Structures are given as C-alpha cells and as structure tokens.
Amino acid sequence: MINASVVSSLLSKKFAQSATSINKNVLIPSIREQEVANHLAELLNSIIDSHSFLIETETSLDHVLNEIEQEDANEPDDSGSDSDFNETGNDDDSAFLQKFSLDYMKQVIEYYDEKDPLTGQRRRSSKSVKHRFRRVKHSIYLSRFRSYIEKGGTQQQKMEILNNYVYHKFEHARELFLLIHDLDLRRRALKKAQEELINDFVASEKWLFNFKIKYNIGSRKVTKNHFFKAPNIVVSCSSSGKLTTSLVKYWRDCVLLPSISSHRTLLISDCWSGQGDHTGVYDDIRNLRRLEIPKHTTNQIQPLDVFYNNQHRYIAGRIYDRVQLDELDVNLSERNNIIRCQSLIYNQLCAPIFQLMLKYAWHASGYTDDHPEHFLSVKEACFTFDNVTLGGNCCESSPFICCSWCRNNICFKHFFFDYHFHHNLHSLA
C-alpha cells in the first residue's frame, strides 16, 4: 500500500533548498504555488488509486539535421515493387524536353493554335512561332510539345509535380502539429499519381526512401503531453475500465455535491451493487433521496435513456459526419478531442432553450403527470437554419450549428477548434 504522505515527504527532501539558502519569505507560498501543489496532490492521488499509467509515445516524420535514423538509412530492396517504373520515362525525347518547362510548351502551342475569328484559320505560321519563341529552333518542336502536353508532361515533370505535392502536404501537417507516418506520404503520392496519370507508380519503399533523402526527412519520437481541460467535464481514470465504488465516491465528491449544494435532491441511479444503500456512499448527504432503478428497466424509466441521450448523440453524430464529409484532418478518438466534444455538447444542452425538452424527459419516464408545452429538439433548435448567415465571427464558411446560447450560426472551425463555450451563464445543470 502506497502512503501519499511518505511520497510527498520524499519529494520534499528532493527539492529542499540547502540550509544556507533558506529564506523565511520564500517559504510563504504564493497563490500560484498553492495551485501547483493542489494539482500535484490530485495527480499523486490518481497515481496511487491506479495500477498503472500509460505515457503515449508515437513516431512521426520530421526534418532532421544531417542525420537519418538507422532504420531509415538502409536503402530498401525494391526488387519486387514497381520494377518497371522509371521516373524519367522511356521516351527518346525525354532529355530534349527537359530543357523546356510544361508552362513554356503550353504558351508555344497556345500561341501557334490561336485562330482568326473570321476565317477560322490559324493566325500564325510555324515561322512566326520561331520568331516569337527564340528557343523553338525547328517546326518539329511543335508536334513534340503538343504530344507531351496531351500526356500532361514528361514522366520526370509529372514526378516533380507529385513530389512537390507530397512535400507541401507534409509541411502543412507539420504546421498543424499532426503526426505524420510513412503511410501518409505514400497515400498522398498514390492519390496524386492518379491525378497526373502516372502509370505503374505504386509509391514503393524505394520511392519513399529517395523522397525522404531528398527533403531531409526522418523519424522522431513524439510524446503527447498536452491535456485539454474543459470547465464542465471532470476527468478521472480507472485501473480496469469498469465502474468501481471508489469512482462513484469520486463522482459524488467532484460532481454531485458541487452541483446540488444544500438543495433538496432526488437521485435516480441503477441497481449496481457498488453504489447501493448498503455501501453508505450517499448516507452523509443532507436533503438527498435516492431511488434505485430495478434491473432491466433503465431504458423505460431513466430520463437520460428515455429521451436525453438521443439528443446528446445527435450533436455528436453531426460532429462526426462533418469531419468525415469534409475530410478534416482531426482524430475524434483522441483523448483531448473526446473531452472537447463532450464538453461542447453538454454546454449546448445546458442552455435555457432546452428546459422544456428536459422536463419532457422526466414526463416520458413517468415521474411527472403534466406534459410540457411544445419544446424544441436539438435538431430544431441547433440544426435548422433560417438562413446561412454566420454571426459573431468574420468567417465565410458554411454554418455548422446555431448556438443554443447566443443563437448565432457558427461554422465548424469556430465551434469545435476554437471551442465555442459559454461561461458563467445561468444554465440547467
């Protein structure tokens, strides 16, 4: 059994100042020092209550300074992968055409093909083209230019476009602090190869190796240590992933008691034995009455299950749909995004506009007799737009949600990424 006081005493000794440098004024804690101490105490308690902690470390691609990881330094044997593919192509004219850019060739052909609107005939001869474009020495250049324009350029030019595209996507991901893997580079390359009609290109290990060498890209380990903190979400952990009596007590102290204060409260909870009356979890709470839901009846008499949860899931579904439809580069299964998502949803549902809707959940569960007057569902209040005008933000994006608090139409970026949260407002929570 770990004793928190022993651990804190050992920490105190590790960080203690030498006897000659101790100043009495330094020993008076500031407000910030007290906050840090409280956070450390919470962290220490969570470590003691848990069997293990997992530090999330991943490998990502990044620029390296004249050094490549050993696993990246060995050129792969690509004997079985796109062995027939040649970046420079097999054309006899390839070396000749490398002297001209694709844009230059297009200018020449467009100049030569321009027609007289009256006669429908070409306005210029090949001689005029050679006079206008001094690098065009012979008329045969025109047929060669035209042929390669139809192909989209030479193989080497197409590969240069592909590599520039993949590198641009790589840099964009770095600017957003996103993790990048070899598979991401190969996926981007294959997509661009289809657009440029580069036949037989499969984004092989050899291509990937050469690409990373060219742009000085290597692997590095990334440890995620940024934790998003939402003001309306209490985060805890479990050693097994299942509900325990200790977690119920933690919820009681950190969620229930701050919410009810000294008000008379009716608590409806299921019949799980870990929070039953025999455990004494709620015995010391004044003005609280607990009713236990019988087995197999939760979906019939639990207000959350009867109506509220579907409304909550509706917003979550719209968030997930928008990310998938717009192919947004965000992982909604990450810890921070799960917390952000749940925080925003709960904040929206706490608005006074949903008061009657929540009353209906109690009525539908059989706890109240009076049916509330007509109320707005989440779909009607937040996702039925009278117009597409965005409010509160200088943004030209399409609206994602009509905020239940300010009633402004908010785009997804300003709602999710910029965390459109309403603080210190009277709510239903």
C-alpha positions in Angstrom: 0.0 0.0 0.0 1.4 3.4 -1.1 1.3 6.1 1.5 0.8 9.6 0.0 2.4 11.4 2.9 5.6 9.3 2.6 5.8 10.0 -1.1 5.3 13.8 -0.5 8.0 13.7 2.2 10.5 12.1 -0.2 9.6 14.7 -2.8 10.1 17.5 -0.3 13.6 16.2 0.5 14.5 16.0 -3.2 13.5 19.6 -3.8 14.5 21.1 -0.4 16.9 24.1 -0.6 20.2 24.0 1.2 20.3 25.2 4.8 22.3 28.2 3.8 19.9 29.5 1.2 16.6 29.1 3.0 14.8 32.4 3.4 11.7 32.6 5.5 10.0 34.8 2.9 10.5 32.1 0.3 8.6 29.6 2.5 5.4 31.7 2.3 3.5 30.1 -0.6 2.1 32.2 -3.3 -1.4 31.6 -4.8 0.3 30.0 -7.9 2.4 27.7 -5.7 -0.7 26.6 -3.9 -2.4 25.8 -7.2 0.6 23.8 -8.4 0.6 21.9 -5.1 -3.1 21.1 -5.4 -2.6 19.9 -9.0 0.3 17.7 -7.8 -1.8 16.4 -5.0 -4.6 15.4 -7.4 -2.0 13.8 -9.7 -0.4 11.9 -6.8 -3.8 10.6 -5.6 -4.7 9.4 -9.1 -1.4 7.6 -9.4 -2.0 5.9 -6.0 -5.5 4.9 -7.0 -4.5 3.4 -10.3 -2.5 0.3 -11.0 -0.6 1.7 -14.0 -0.2 4.8 -16.2 0.4 4.8 -19.9 2.5 7.5 -21.5 1.6 7.9 -25.1 4.6 8.0 -27.3 4.4 7.8 -31.1 6.9 8.1 -34.0 6.4 10.9 -36.5 8.2 12.1 -39.6 10.0 15.5 -39.3 13.0 17.3 -40.7 16.3 16.1 -39.5 19.7 17.8 -39.3 22.1 15.8 -41.4 21.2 12.6 -39.6 18.8 9.9 -40.5 17.6 7.2 -38.2 19.3 3.8 -38.8 16.0 2.2 -39.8 15.7 5.0 -42.4 19.3 4.9 -43.6 19.2 1.5 -45.3 18.0 1.7 -48.8 15.2 -0.9 -49.3 15.4 -3.8 -51.7 12.6 -3.0 -54.1 13.2 -5.9 -56.5 9.5 -6.8 -56.3 7.9 -3.4 -56.3 7.1 -1.4 -59.5 10.4 -2.6 -61.0 9.3 -1.4 -64.4 8.6 2.1 -63.3 11.1 4.8 -64.4 10.7 8.3 -63.0 12.3 9.8 -66.1 10.3 7.8 -68.5 11.4 5.7 -71.5 10.9 8.4 -74.2 13.7 9.2 -76.6 12.7 12.8 -76.4 12.8 12.9 -72.6 16.3 14.5 -72.3 15.4 17.0 -75.0 12.1 18.0 -73.4 13.7 18.6 -70.0 15.1 21.8 -71.4 11.6 23.3 -71.5 9.0 23.7 -68.7 5.5 22.5 -69.2 4.2 26.1 -69.0 6.6 27.2 -71.7 5.4 24.4 -74.0 1.8 25.3 -73.4 2.5 29.0 -74.2 4.1 28.0 -77.5 1.2 25.7 -78.5 -1.5 28.2 -77.5 0.3 31.0 -79.5 0.5 28.7 -82.5 -3.1 27.4 -82.3 -4.7 30.9 -82.0 -7.2 31.2 -84.8 -8.7 34.2 -86.7 -12.4 34.5 -85.6 -13.4 35.5 -89.2 -11.7 32.8 -91.2 -11.3 30.1 -88.6 -7.7 29.6 -89.8 -4.5 29.8 -87.8 -3.3 33.3 -87.5 0.4 32.4 -87.3 2.7 30.1 -89.1 5.5 28.0 -87.5 7.9 30.6 -88.7 6.1 33.3 -86.6 6.3 31.0 -83.6 10.0 30.5 -84.0 10.4 34.3 -84.3 8.3 34.8 -81.1 9.9 32.0 -79.1 13.6 32.0 -79.9 14.2 28.7 -78.2 12.0 26.9 -80.7 14.5 26.1 -83.4 12.5 23.8 -85.6 8.9 23.1 -86.6 9.1 19.6 -85.2 9.3 21.1 -81.7 5.6 21.9 -82.1 4.5 18.3 -82.6 6.7 17.2 -79.7 5.3 19.9 -77.4 1.8 19.0 -78.3 2.3 15.3 -77.7 3.7 15.8 -74.2 1.1 18.4 -73.3 -1.5 15.8 -74.1 0.3 13.4 -71.8 0.5 16.0 -69.1 4.2 16.5 -69.4 7.1 14.1 -69.3 7.4 11.4 -66.7 10.1 13.3 -64.9 8.0 16.5 -64.9 5.0 14.6 -63.5 7.1 13.1 -60.8 8.4 16.6 -59.9 4.8 17.7 -59.5 4.0 14.7 -57.4 6.9 15.1 -55.1 6.2 18.8 -54.6 2.6 18.0 -53.8 3.5 15.4 -51.2 6.1 17.7 -49.6 3.5 20.5 -49.4 1.1 18.2 -47.6 3.9 17.1 -45.3 4.7 20.7 -44.4 1.1 21.6 -43.9 0.7 18.7 -41.4 3.8 19.8 -39.5 2.4 23.3 -39.2 -0.7 21.8 -37.6 1.4 19.7 -35.3 -0.1 16.5 -36.7 1.7 13.1 -36.6 2.9 12.0 -40.0 3.8 8.5 -40.9 5.3 6.8 -44.0 1.9 5.5 -44.9 0.6 9.1 -45.1 3.3 10.1 -47.6 2.6 7.0 -49.8 -1.2 7.6 -49.7 -0.8 11.2 -50.8 1.6 10.1 -53.6 -0.7 7.5 -54.9 -3.6 10.0 -55.0 -1.5 12.5 -57.0 -0.2 9.8 -59.3 -3.8 9.0 -60.3 -4.5 12.7 -61.0 -1.3 13.1 -63.1 -1.9 9.8 -65.0 1.4 8.3 -63.9 1.1 4.7 -64.9 2.8 1.9 -62.9 3.6 4.1 -59.9 2.9 2.3 -56.6 4.7 4.6 -54.1 7.2 1.8 -53.4 9.6 1.7 -50.5 12.4 2.8 -52.8 10.4 5.9 -53.9 9.7 6.7 -50.2 13.4 6.3 -49.3 14.5 8.6 -52.1 11.8 11.2 -51.2 12.8 11.3 -47.6 16.5 11.7 -48.5 15.7 14.4 -51.0 13.8 16.5 -48.5 15.9 15.5 -45.4 13.0 13.8 -43.6 13.5 11.3 -40.8 11.7 9.7 -37.9 11.5 11.1 -34.4 9.6 10.1 -31.3 6.8 12.3 -30.1 5.4 12.2 -26.6 2.0 13.7 -26.2 1.8 15.7 -23.0 -0.8 18.3 -23.8 -4.1 17.7 -21.9 -7.2 19.7 -22.8 -9.1 20.8 -19.7 -12.8 21.6 -20.0 -14.5 23.6 -17.3 -17.6 21.4 -17.3 -16.0 18.0 -17.5 -14.5 16.0 -14.6 -11.8 13.6 -15.8 -10.7 10.5 -13.9 -9.2 7.2 -14.6 -9.9 3.6 -13.8 -7.5 0.7 -13.4 -9.9 -1.7 -15.1 -12.1 0.5 -17.3 -15.1 -0.6 -15.2 -17.2 1.3 -12.7 -16.0 0.9 -9.1 -17.2 2.1 -5.7 -14.2 4.4 -5.5 -15.1 6.0 -8.8 -18.7 6.5 -7.5 -17.3 8.3 -4.5 -15.1 10.4 -6.7 -18.2 11.4 -8.8 -20.1 12.1 -5.6 -17.4 14.5 -4.3 -16.4 16.2 -7.6 -19.7 16.3 -9.5 -22.8 15.6 -7.4 -22.0 17.7 -4.2 -20.8 20.8 -6.1 -24.0 20.6 -8.2 -26.7 20.3 -5.6 -25.1 22.4 -2.7 -27.8 22.2 0.0 -30.8 21.9 -2.2 -33.3 19.1 -1.9 -32.3 16.5 -4.4 -33.8 13.3 -5.9 -31.1 11.0 -7.2 -32.1 8.2 -9.5 -29.4 5.6 -10.1 -29.3 2.0 -11.3 -29.2 -1.1 -9.0 -25.5 -1.7 -9.4 -24.3 -3.1 -6.1 -21.3 -0.9 -5.8 -23.5 2.2 -5.1 -26.4 0.6 -3.3 -27.7 1.8 0.0 -25.7 -0.8 1.9 -22.4 0.9 0.8 -23.3 4.2 2.6 -22.0 6.2 -0.4 -24.8 8.8 0.0 -25.6 8.5 3.7 -24.0 11.7 4.8 -25.6 14.0 2.1 -28.4 16.1 3.6 -31.6 16.6 1.7 -30.9 13.8 -0.8 -33.2 11.0 -1.5 -32.0 8.1 -3.7 -34.3 5.9 -5.8 -33.0 2.7 -7.3 -33.9 1.7 -10.8 -34.8 -2.0 -10.9 -33.0 -4.4 -13.2 -33.8 -4.3 -17.0 -35.9 -1.1 -16.7 -33.3 1.6 -17.3 -34.5 2.2 -20.9 -38.0 2.7 -19.6 -37.7 4.9 -16.5 -34.3 6.5 -16.6 -34.8 10.1 -18.0 -31.4 10.1 -19.7 -32.1 6.8 -21.6 -35.7 7.6 -22.4 -35.1 10.9 -24.2 -32.0 12.9 -23.3 -29.2 10.6 -24.6 -30.6 10.6 -28.2 -30.4 14.4 -28.2 -26.9 14.3 -26.9 -25.9 11.7 -29.5 -27.5 13.7 -32.3 -25.0 16.6 -31.9 -22.1 14.0 -31.6 -23.3 12.4 -34.8 -23.3 15.8 -36.6 -19.8 16.5 -35.5 -18.5 13.1 -36.7 -20.4 13.4 -40.0 -18.9 16.9 -40.7 -15.4 15.6 -40.0 -15.8 12.7 -42.4 -17.7 14.6 -45.2 -15.2 17.5 -45.2 -12.2 15.1 -44.7 -11.0 17.2 -41.9 -7.6 16.2 -40.5 -8.7 15.6 -36.9 -8.8 12.4 -34.9 -12.0 12.5 -32.8 -11.0 9.4 -30.9 -8.0 11.2 -29.2 -8.4 12.0 -25.5 -8.4 15.8 -25.9 -10.9 15.7 -28.7 -13.2 13.3 -26.8 -13.2 15.8 -23.9 -13.6 18.8 -26.2 -16.5 17.2 -28.0 -18.4 16.1 -24.8 -17.8 19.5 -23.2 -19.3 21.4 -26.1 -22.3 19.1 -26.4 -23.1 19.3 -22.7 -22.6 23.1 -22.8 -25.1 23.4 -25.7 -27.7 21.2 -23.9 -27.5 23.3 -20.7 -29.0 26.3 -22.4 -32.4 27.6 -21.2 -33.9 26.9 -24.6 -33.9 23.2 -23.7 -35.6 23.5 -20.4 -38.9 22.2 -21.6 -37.2 19.4 -23.5 -35.5 18.1 -20.3 -38.9 18.4 -18.5 -40.3 16.2 -21.2 -37.7 13.5 -20.4 -39.0 13.3 -16.9 -42.6 13.2 -18.1 -41.8 10.5 -20.6 -40.2 8.4 -17.9 -43.3 8.6 -15.7 -42.1 10.9 -13.0 -44.4 13.9 -13.8 -48.0 14.0 -14.9 -48.1 17.3 -16.8 -47.0 17.1 -20.4 -44.8 20.2 -21.0 -45.9 22.5 -23.8 -44.3 22.3 -27.2 -40.5 22.3 -27.0 -37.6 22.4 -29.5 -35.5 19.3 -30.1 -31.8 19.6 -30.7 -32.3 19.3 -34.5 -34.9 22.0 -34.5 -33.0 24.4 -32.2 -29.5 24.0 -33.5 -29.5 22.4 -37.0 -32.5 24.0 -38.8 -31.1 27.2 -40.3 -33.5 30.0 -41.3 -30.6 31.5 -43.2 -26.9 30.7 -43.8 -25.6 34.0 -42.3 -22.8 33.5 -39.8 -22.8 35.6 -36.7 -20.2 36.6 -34.2 -17.2 35.6 -36.4 -15.7 37.1 -39.5 -16.0 33.8 -41.4 -17.1 32.8 -44.9 -17.5 29.1 -44.1 -20.9 27.4 -44.1 -22.7 27.2 -40.8 -22.4 24.1 -38.7 -24.6 24.8 -35.7 -26.9 27.5 -34.4 -25.6 28.1 -30.9 -28.3 27.4 -28.2 -27.0 30.2 -26.1 -26.2 33.2 -28.4 -28.3 31.9 -31.3 -25.5 32.7 -33.8 -24.8 30.4 -36.7 -21.3 29.1 -36.1 -19.0 27.3 -38.6 -17.3 24.1 -37.6 -13.9 25.7 -37.1 -15.2 28.4 -34.7 -17.4 25.9 -32.9 -15.0 22.9 -32.4 -11.4 24.0 -33.0 -11.9 27.5 -31.4 -14.0 26.0 -28.6 -17.3 27.9 -28.7 -18.0 27.6 -25.0 -20.4 29.9 -22.9 -19.1 30.6 -19.4 -20.8 31.8 -16.3 -24.3 31.7 -17.7 -27.4 30.5 -15.9 -27.9 27.0 -17.1 -30.0 23.9 -16.4 -27.0 22.0 -15.0 
